[in-house]
């Protein structure tokens, strides 16, 4: 069971984990051992609350297919168990980041004093540069 928050968790039967051979260099060990993990999680058929499903499906993430399936491939570690933990952690991170509500930006205006200070500093800088010219 993968605990997402205090109230939300994902059962083991909802997550499909498949061991595959890792890509890249590694000698004969790569050809023999299936240490990489392929994680598949179907958002639409999961027991997640509806708001979680909507937020996840609205994400523009390359790991989410058009059918609403999250596919995560983990092959960074040498052991299958570490790759499994890494894939589950990445799934948890994806779901929790989807639920973060962005703070609404309130447009603000600069204060009168900040505008005056800015203009004063520009004038001072302009005078400094003007003094660098040739004296006639």
C-alpha positions in Angstrom: 0.0 0.0 0.0 1.3 3.4 -1.0 0.4 6.2 1.4 -0.2 9.5 -0.5 -1.6 11.6 2.4 -3.4 11.0 5.7 -6.6 10.1 4.0 -5.5 8.9 0.5 -3.7 5.7 -0.2 -3.2 3.4 -3.2 -3.7 -0.3 -2.9 -1.0 -2.7 -4.2 -3.4 -4.3 -6.7 -3.8 -0.9 -8.5 -0.1 -0.6 -9.2 1.3 -2.9 -11.9 5.1 -3.5 -11.4 7.1 -5.3 -14.1 10.8 -6.2 -13.9 12.6 -5.5 -17.2 16.2 -5.5 -18.3 17.9 -2.1 -17.8 19.4 -0.2 -20.7 22.9 1.1 -21.0 26.3 -0.2 -20.1 26.9 -2.7 -17.4 28.6 -5.7 -19.0 27.1 -9.2 -18.8 25.1 -8.3 -15.7 22.8 -6.1 -17.8 22.1 -9.0 -20.2 21.3 -11.5 -17.4 19.4 -9.6 -14.6 16.1 -7.8 -14.9 16.8 -5.1 -12.4 14.8 -2.2 -13.9 11.2 -1.6 -13.0 8.3 -0.6 -15.2 5.4 0.9 -13.1 2.0 1.3 -14.6 -0.9 3.0 -12.8 -4.3 3.5 -14.4 -5.8 6.8 -13.1 -9.3 6.3 -14.4 -9.8 2.8 -12.8 -8.1 3.6 -9.5 -9.7 4.2 -6.1 -8.3 7.8 -5.9 -10.8 10.6 -5.1 -12.3 12.2 -8.1 -10.5 15.5 -7.6 -7.1 13.7 -7.7 -8.1 11.9 -10.9 -9.1 15.2 -12.6 -5.9 17.0 -11.6 -3.7 14.1 -12.7 -5.5 13.8 -16.1 -5.3 17.5 -16.7 -1.5 17.5 -16.2 0.7 17.9 -19.3 3.2 15.2 -18.4 4.9 12.9 -20.8 4.6 10.0 -18.3 0.8 10.1 -18.6 -0.6 8.4 -21.7 -3.7 9.5 -23.6 -5.5 6.6 -22.0 -4.9 8.0 -18.5 -2.1 5.5 -17.5 1.0 6.7 -15.6 4.1 4.9 -16.9 7.3 5.2 -14.8 10.5 3.4 -15.7 13.1 3.2 -13.0 16.6 1.9 -13.8 18.9 4.1 -11.8 19.9 1.5 -9.2 21.6 -1.8 -9.5 19.0 -3.8 -7.5 15.4 -4.5 -8.4 14.2 -3.6 -4.9 15.8 -0.1 -4.9 14.4 0.6 -8.4 10.9 -0.5 -7.1 11.1 1.9 -4.2 12.3 4.7 -6.5 9.4 4.1 -8.9 6.9 4.1 -6.1 8.4 7.3 -4.6 8.2 9.0 -8.1 4.6 8.0 -8.4 3.8 9.4 -5.0 5.7 12.7 -5.8 3.8 13.0 -9.1 0.4 12.7 -7.3 1.3 15.0 -4.5 2.7 17.7 -6.8 -0.5 17.5 -8.9 -2.6 18.4 -5.8 -0.5 21.5 -4.9 -2.7 24.6 -5.4 -0.9 27.5 -7.0 -1.2 30.8 -5.1 -3.1 33.3 -7.1 -1.0 36.3 -8.1 -2.3 39.7 -7.1 -1.0 42.4 -9.4 0.6 45.3 -7.4 1.8 48.8 -8.3 5.1 50.3 -7.2 4.7 52.9 -4.4 5.3 56.6 -5.0 8.5 56.6 -2.9 10.0 53.6 -4.8 9.2 55.3 -8.1 10.9 58.6 -6.9 13.9 56.7 -5.6 14.3 54.9 -8.9 14.1 58.2 -10.9 16.5 59.9 -8.5 19.1 57.1 -8.9 18.7 57.3 -12.7 19.3 61.0 -12.6 22.4 60.6 -10.4 23.8 57.8 -12.7 23.1 60.0 -15.7 25.0 63.0 -14.1 27.9 60.7 -13.2 28.2 59.5 -16.8 27.8 63.1 -18.2 30.8 64.2 -16.0 33.0 61.6 -17.8 32.9 63.5 -21.1 35.6 65.7 -22.5 36.1 69.1 -20.9 36.0 71.8 -23.5 
